[in-house]
């Protein structure tokens, strides 16, 4: 059975839409992990150090490497002062 141009176009559109949705979902998930990790760092740091220096949260916002944020999260747990964190 022959495929019409309309059917072929509809199939391509469906494939493109599915690919776009998957890519958007992946970007959203990655962004969510960054946000959650920054929040965890901030909450734990406030708990451990009572107060945070000016610009602390802005510096965290500038970090888009999840691995780096995980390193900072571990540092918060081990540091005695907020100045020991390598942000």
C-alpha positions as CSV (number, residue, x, y, z in Angstrom):
1,X,0.0,0.0,0.0
2,X,1.4,3.4,-1.0
3,X,1.9,6.1,1.6
4,X,0.5,9.5,0.7
5,X,2.5,12.8,1.1
6,X,0.1,13.8,3.9
7,X,0.6,10.5,5.7
8,X,4.4,10.8,5.4
9,X,4.3,14.4,6.6
10,X,2.1,13.5,9.5
11,X,4.5,10.7,10.5
12,X,7.5,13.1,10.3
13,X,5.7,15.6,12.4
14,X,4.9,13.0,15.0
15,X,8.5,11.9,15.1
16,X,9.7,15.5,15.4
17,X,7.2,16.3,18.1
18,X,8.2,13.2,20.1
19,X,11.9,14.1,19.8
20,X,11.2,17.7,20.8
21,X,9.2,16.5,23.9
22,X,12.0,14.1,24.9
23,X,14.7,16.8,24.6
24,X,12.5,19.3,26.5
25,X,11.9,16.8,29.2
26,X,15.6,16.1,29.6
27,X,16.4,19.8,29.8
28,X,13.7,20.3,32.4
29,X,14.9,17.4,34.5
30,X,18.5,18.7,34.4
31,X,17.4,22.2,35.3
32,X,15.3,20.7,38.2
33,X,18.3,18.9,39.5
34,X,20.4,22.1,39.5
35,X,17.7,24.0,41.3
36,X,17.2,21.3,43.9
37,X,20.9,20.9,44.6
38,X,21.4,24.7,45.0
39,X,18.5,24.7,47.4
40,X,19.9,21.8,49.4
41,X,23.3,23.6,49.6
42,X,21.7,26.8,50.8
43,X,19.5,25.1,53.4
44,X,22.3,23.0,54.8
45,X,24.7,25.9,54.8
46,X,22.2,28.1,56.7
47,X,21.7,25.3,59.2
48,X,25.4,24.7,59.7
49,X,26.7,28.2,59.6
50,X,23.6,30.2,60.8
51,X,24.2,33.0,58.3
52,X,25.5,33.2,54.8
53,X,27.7,36.0,53.3
54,X,26.3,38.4,50.8
55,X,26.3,37.0,47.3
56,X,26.4,33.4,48.4
57,X,23.2,32.4,46.6
58,X,24.1,34.4,43.5
59,X,27.4,32.6,43.3
60,X,25.5,29.2,43.5
61,X,23.1,30.4,40.8
62,X,26.1,31.0,38.5
63,X,27.2,27.3,38.7
64,X,25.6,25.2,36.1
65,X,27.7,22.0,36.6
66,X,25.8,19.5,38.7
67,X,28.9,17.6,39.6
68,X,30.5,20.8,41.0
69,X,27.3,21.5,43.0
70,X,27.5,18.0,44.5
71,X,31.1,18.7,45.5
72,X,30.0,21.9,47.2
73,X,27.2,20.0,49.0
74,X,29.7,17.6,50.4
75,X,32.0,20.5,51.5
76,X,29.1,22.1,53.4
77,X,28.8,18.9,55.4
78,X,32.5,18.8,56.2
79,X,33.4,22.5,56.6
80,X,33.7,24.3,59.9
81,X,33.1,27.7,58.4
82,X,31.3,29.0,55.3
83,X,34.6,30.5,54.2
84,X,36.0,27.0,53.7
85,X,33.6,26.3,50.8
86,X,35.1,26.7,47.4
87,X,32.3,28.6,45.7
